[in-house]
């Protein structure tokens, strides 16, 4: 009976020690993720006659508003490139803009990837960052000689988009 008790105690000790781990060697399994929503409104620079008012409505296109939704993944330095770029956030985003001229411009939207990284980082308190995105813009109303003759700036339903910030 004594041998059985000693054997049970040894089995219990061995099984409990199998679950022990070094707390300094714990790895994070996942990166921090974020979901960000942006709203922008502003003035359109009148760079051509169409924007200045030479369009179907006869009014200048001088105001816009846009919305974007970004899904970001914050890096933690596990890889060398993350350390070299100052622990950037990267991810995927959706963007849509309204120029208040649906008949001639449409409602352009974009799907793009982005990276946001610090240029200057001081003592983990503040930083100056840059952000750049690249993707595909769709839903434009392109130039058409019969149906959209004034809008000569955009010639395609889909365009590439470069978004520096």
Kinemage of the C-alpha trace (Angstrom):
@kinemage 1
@onewidth
@group {chain A} dominant
@subgroup {mainchain}
@vectorlist {calphas} color= white
{ca unk a 1} P 0.000 0.000 0.000
{ca unk a 2} L 2.891 2.314 0.835
{ca unk a 3} L 4.410 1.687 -2.577
{ca unk a 4} L 1.132 2.603 -4.275
{ca unk a 5} L 0.887 5.887 -2.307
{ca unk a 6} L 4.488 6.803 -3.137
{ca unk a 7} L 3.870 5.937 -6.785
{ca unk a 8} L 0.730 8.117 -6.880
{ca unk a 9} L 2.594 11.037 -5.270
{ca unk a 10} L 5.441 10.710 -7.802
{ca unk a 11} L 2.985 10.622 -10.711
{ca unk a 12} L 1.223 13.714 -9.339
{ca unk a 13} L 4.523 15.613 -8.960
{ca unk a 14} L 5.676 14.678 -12.466
{ca unk a 15} L 2.354 15.639 -14.042
{ca unk a 16} L 2.251 19.021 -12.267
{ca unk a 17} L 5.817 19.848 -13.238
{ca unk a 18} L 4.927 19.227 -16.868
{ca unk a 19} L 2.694 22.320 -16.837
{ca unk a 20} L 5.297 24.688 -15.445
{ca unk a 21} L 6.871 27.223 -17.817
{ca unk a 22} L 9.372 30.026 -17.764
{ca unk a 23} L 7.453 33.317 -17.516
{ca unk a 24} L 10.268 35.295 -19.164
{ca unk a 25} L 9.955 33.283 -22.361
{ca unk a 26} L 6.263 33.850 -23.070
{ca unk a 27} L 5.677 34.832 -26.705
{ca unk a 28} L 2.762 36.863 -27.911
{ca unk a 29} L 0.832 34.871 -30.465
{ca unk a 30} L -0.885 37.825 -32.102
{ca unk a 31} L -0.212 41.386 -33.105
{ca unk a 32} L -2.392 44.215 -31.818
{ca unk a 33} L -5.054 45.147 -34.323
{ca unk a 34} L -7.044 48.336 -34.733
{ca unk a 35} L -10.079 49.585 -36.612
{ca unk a 36} L -10.064 53.301 -37.427
{ca unk a 37} L -12.735 55.478 -39.013
{ca unk a 38} L -11.959 58.826 -40.664
{ca unk a 39} L -14.091 61.655 -41.990
{ca unk a 40} L -12.667 64.428 -44.156
{ca unk a 41} L -14.254 67.463 -45.736
{ca unk a 42} L -12.586 70.159 -47.729
{ca unk a 43} L -12.155 72.342 -50.734
{ca unk a 44} L -11.422 71.024 -54.230
{ca unk a 45} L -8.561 72.807 -55.986
{ca unk a 46} L -9.913 74.099 -59.334
{ca unk a 47} L -7.220 72.627 -61.579
{ca unk a 48} L -9.243 72.539 -64.814
{ca unk a 49} L -12.275 74.135 -66.477
{ca unk a 50} L -14.529 71.213 -65.547
{ca unk a 51} L -13.942 71.856 -61.836
{ca unk a 52} L -14.251 75.620 -62.335
{ca unk a 53} L -17.814 75.260 -63.663
{ca unk a 54} L -17.549 74.182 -67.301
{ca unk a 55} L -19.746 71.149 -66.629
{ca unk a 56} L -23.350 70.000 -67.071
{ca unk a 57} L -24.608 71.841 -63.973
{ca unk a 58} L -22.674 75.023 -64.780
{ca unk a 59} L -21.512 75.252 -61.144
{ca unk a 60} L -17.980 74.818 -59.831
{ca unk a 61} L -17.117 71.599 -58.043
{ca unk a 62} L -15.456 73.096 -55.010
{ca unk a 63} L -16.330 70.915 -52.010
{ca unk a 64} L -15.935 67.243 -51.087
{ca unk a 65} L -16.437 64.924 -48.157
{ca unk a 66} L -14.940 61.484 -47.677
{ca unk a 67} L -15.042 58.545 -45.320
{ca unk a 68} L -12.490 55.816 -44.788
{ca unk a 69} L -12.238 52.709 -42.666
{ca unk a 70} L -8.828 51.194 -41.876
{ca unk a 71} L -7.980 47.806 -40.408
{ca unk a 72} L -4.442 48.066 -39.041
{ca unk a 73} L -1.958 45.574 -37.645
{ca unk a 74} L 0.608 47.009 -35.225
{ca unk a 75} L 4.034 45.424 -35.495
{ca unk a 76} L 6.099 44.611 -32.415
{ca unk a 77} L 9.619 44.167 -33.783
{ca unk a 78} L 9.667 40.403 -34.211
{ca unk a 79} L 11.106 40.849 -37.684
{ca unk a 80} L 14.052 42.987 -38.716
{ca unk a 81} L 12.037 45.151 -41.161
{ca unk a 82} L 9.640 46.095 -38.328
{ca unk a 83} L 12.539 47.386 -36.253
{ca unk a 84} L 14.127 49.214 -39.209
{ca unk a 85} L 10.871 51.043 -39.986
{ca unk a 86} L 10.186 52.005 -36.362
{ca unk a 87} L 7.448 49.458 -35.553
{ca unk a 88} L 4.952 50.546 -38.211
{ca unk a 89} L 1.256 49.811 -38.517
{ca unk a 90} L 0.136 48.285 -41.810
{ca unk a 91} L -3.177 47.081 -43.103
{ca unk a 92} L -6.086 47.330 -45.482
{ca unk a 93} L -8.600 50.114 -45.995
{ca unk a 94} L -11.747 51.257 -47.768
{ca unk a 95} L -12.253 54.862 -48.890
{ca unk a 96} L -15.189 56.665 -50.511
{ca unk a 97} L -15.605 60.296 -51.553
{ca unk a 98} L -18.546 62.501 -52.532
{ca unk a 99} L -17.934 65.490 -54.817
{ca unk a 100} L -21.661 66.386 -54.872
{ca unk a 101} L -21.772 65.785 -58.633
{ca unk a 102} L -22.958 62.196 -59.017
{ca unk a 103} L -24.040 62.577 -62.658
{ca unk a 104} L -20.589 63.505 -63.954
{ca unk a 105} L -18.126 62.142 -61.375
{ca unk a 106} L -19.966 59.222 -59.768
{ca unk a 107} L -19.165 58.052 -56.257
{ca unk a 108} L -15.528 56.954 -56.407
{ca unk a 109} L -14.397 54.437 -53.811
{ca unk a 110} L -11.065 52.745 -53.211
{ca unk a 111} L -9.689 49.592 -51.663
{ca unk a 112} L -6.033 49.909 -50.716
{ca unk a 113} L -3.197 48.726 -48.511
{ca unk a 114} L -1.298 51.145 -46.313
{ca unk a 115} L 1.693 51.488 -44.026
{ca unk a 116} L 1.999 54.084 -41.263
{ca unk a 117} L 5.449 54.542 -39.722
{ca unk a 118} L 7.274 57.169 -37.681
{ca unk a 119} L 9.732 59.604 -39.219
{ca unk a 120} L 10.747 60.967 -35.815
{ca unk a 121} L 10.016 59.195 -32.525
{ca unk a 122} L 10.939 60.802 -29.207
{ca unk a 123} L 11.034 58.914 -25.931
{ca unk a 124} L 7.835 56.929 -26.712
{ca unk a 125} L 5.800 60.075 -25.977
{ca unk a 126} L 5.260 61.585 -29.415
{ca unk a 127} L 6.157 60.962 -33.022
{ca unk a 128} L 5.806 62.445 -36.483
{ca unk a 129} L 4.517 59.771 -38.859
{ca unk a 130} L 4.025 59.269 -42.561
{ca unk a 131} L 1.371 57.115 -44.168
{ca unk a 132} L 1.226 55.876 -47.726
{ca unk a 133} L -1.366 53.695 -49.413
{ca unk a 134} L -1.714 52.078 -52.806
{ca unk a 135} L -4.789 50.456 -54.293
{ca unk a 136} L -7.611 50.473 -56.807
{ca unk a 137} L -10.254 53.192 -57.172
{ca unk a 138} L -13.545 52.309 -58.831
{ca unk a 139} L -17.019 53.802 -59.467
{ca unk a 140} L -15.865 56.836 -61.434
{ca unk a 141} L -18.097 58.205 -64.182
{ca unk a 142} L -15.507 58.470 -66.964
{ca unk a 143} L -15.404 60.769 -69.951
{ca unk a 144} L -17.823 59.777 -72.708
{ca unk a 145} L -18.363 61.962 -75.773
{ca unk a 146} L -22.146 61.388 -75.731
{ca unk a 147} L -23.122 60.964 -72.077
{ca unk a 148} L -20.369 62.777 -70.139
{ca unk a 149} L -18.592 65.181 -72.539
{ca unk a 150} L -17.452 67.794 -69.997
{ca unk a 151} L -15.662 65.426 -67.622
{ca unk a 152} L -12.397 64.897 -69.484
{ca unk a 153} L -10.100 64.453 -66.461
{ca unk a 154} L -11.024 60.811 -65.729
{ca unk a 155} L -11.131 58.402 -68.660
{ca unk a 156} L -11.788 55.083 -66.910
{ca unk a 157} L -14.203 53.478 -64.439
{ca unk a 158} L -11.223 52.140 -62.477
{ca unk a 159} L -7.960 53.885 -61.662
{ca unk a 160} L -4.894 53.188 -59.559
{ca unk a 161} L -4.719 55.229 -56.381
{ca unk a 162} L -1.706 56.467 -54.471
{ca unk a 163} L -2.524 57.984 -51.094
{ca unk a 164} L 0.328 59.819 -49.369
{ca unk a 165} L -0.441 61.318 -45.967
